[in-house]
Amino acid sequence: MIARVILATEDSRFRKELEQMLEEPDALVHSVGTASRVWERLSKDSYDLVIVSYSLFSNVRAFADMKSLPDPPAVIVFLPTSDPKLEGELMAEGCEAVLSRQYSSSSIRDTIETILEKREQSVVGAFTTRQLVGEEPRLTDFVSRSPSMRAFMNVVQRVVESDVSLLILGETGVGKERLARAIHAEGPRYAGPFIAVNCGALPESLLESELFGHEKGSFTGATRSRRGCFEMAHKGTVFLDEIGELESHLQVKLLRVLQDREVQRVGGEAPVKVDVRIMAATNHNLEEDIQRGVFRKDLYYRLSVVSLTVPPLRERLEDIPEVVSRYLNYFYSRIERDVTGIQPDALAALMRYSWPGNVRELINVIERAVILCEGHEIKLVDLPETVSGAVRDRLPDDEGFRLKDIREEDLLAMPLRDAKRQVSDLFEKHYLEALLRETNGRIGETARRAGIQPRSLFEKMKQLGLQKEQFRAPHRR
């Protein structure tokens, strides 16, 4: 993170000494000479640290006002001489440190660095996304029996120690973000922050601010300046998920970050230098998007210094027993259910299913089964009907599920895997259409009844060309 610091002292020599101390931590320092200039700065922008001489304020209450700001900074106050009574009052108002000018330079430097480190942990921690599992992902999580996955991980191991940009490709749910986190955790930037942004989850205007930050007054509602993820991830990694959804003018701004290693806030004038590794991911075919003119070729080449395509779960079904075992152990401690195994017919059903939602869908199915399981082992009945196959035994041949529309001769002309996928995809589409019709297009209720997460449902609907609005009953006038 690039720390933003206000430095206010009337002694120019002491101010220069403090500025030199702040050159080592990555900080943007704004030096001012009066209390009014301090308040002017704080009214416009969020700061991580305010270092001031008490003589500029001479009022303990001023520091309480600083700590009551919407995003209060850490505060270090310097006194001309030691004054235990005043020190106690200032600490009681929330100041992180009260120092006298008699402190050694090394003590002052250590205090500043400690407070900035604590601030970074707090701010970046609030900015980063939550993970599915509690522990930090590691590359050993991707150990596999599958030849295709082993070959893939051999390539991954060769790029971990480099600092090049990565483009991670693969279907929805294969674990692209988890892989990026594992590469970050074992790479040279492991001590820095990892900040993930989903480029397809935010409106264009909000996404620009999320990525690059904004200045006060740059748009309606921008009452204070705000840092973007590139400033927050300084010395670390930015992971841009669904990069194929990025609008063209944001692609230009991202290209500038990759080329010049600097960002410009929305409404800002001065660029800010950043030191980040960029990883991006998508399930789009970006080369096709380039041909259609919706993705920049120069950005594609900058992002894809190394491209990694994660194999889908259906191509490595031999890994399912290991994934099941790992997440049974995880959910055992998280959900506190004594479920320690899975019966053979249930495991066989998991290995027959085509997993359009990949590993993410499998994890959701395991969690659901652990919750529903009445014994110590997951049984076939604990699995969703779409996975267990039970629904096919009583599938009606009506307009709701038009499986008769698939010609037998077409299926017999395909390999078993492709035929199975076509039947599964058609069933899945009609199943979700019927369920969405029953729930009047309510995503949360539909996901609950289908036994999947709302995000997985939304992605399935996107793949199948379904929109919730088409299932909502019209409003009566």
Order of alpha helices (4+ residues) and beta strands (2+ residues): beta-alpha-beta-alpha-beta-alpha-beta-alpha-beta-alpha-alpha-beta-alpha-beta-alpha-alpha-beta-alpha-beta-beta-beta-alpha-alpha-beta-alpha-beta-alpha-alpha-beta-alpha-alpha-alpha-alpha-alpha
